[in-house]
Amino acid sequence: MSDNTMRDYLAEHPRMAGALFTILLLLTQAGGAVAANNASIAGP
């Protein structure tokens, strides 16, 4: 999809822009949580 096509689509569907932003926000938060859970601590 070219930039103009995506820009036109989001201009016609403004609620989709909010949904895409929310999805990206949740994905970035989930990535950090998964990374934190897989961290191991070397003990004595």
N, C-alpha and C positions, 0 to 999 in steps of 0.2 A: 504494500500500500504506500503510495507516495505521500509526501508531507501535505500537499494541497488536498488530497482526498481525505486524509485523516482530519485535517483542520476543518474542512467543509462538513464532515460527518459530525464532529464535535460541536460545530456551530449550530447544526440542525438539532442535535440532541445534547443539550447542556447538562442534563442529569447524568449522562454517561461519563462526562468529564469528572464529575464528583465520585462516581463509582470507581472509575479507573484509578483516581488518586487514592481512594480508600483501600483498594486492593493492593496497590503498590506499597502503601504505608504498612499494611498488615504483613506483607511479605518481608519487608525489611525488619520488622519487629520479630517475626518468626525466625528469620535467619540468625539474629543475635541470640535468641533463646536456645536454638539448637546448638549453636557454637558453644554456648556457656555450659550446656548439659554434657557435651562430649569432652570437656576439659578434664584432664586427670591430674591429680595431685600426687607427686612422688613422696611417699611417706618413709619413715625410718625403717 
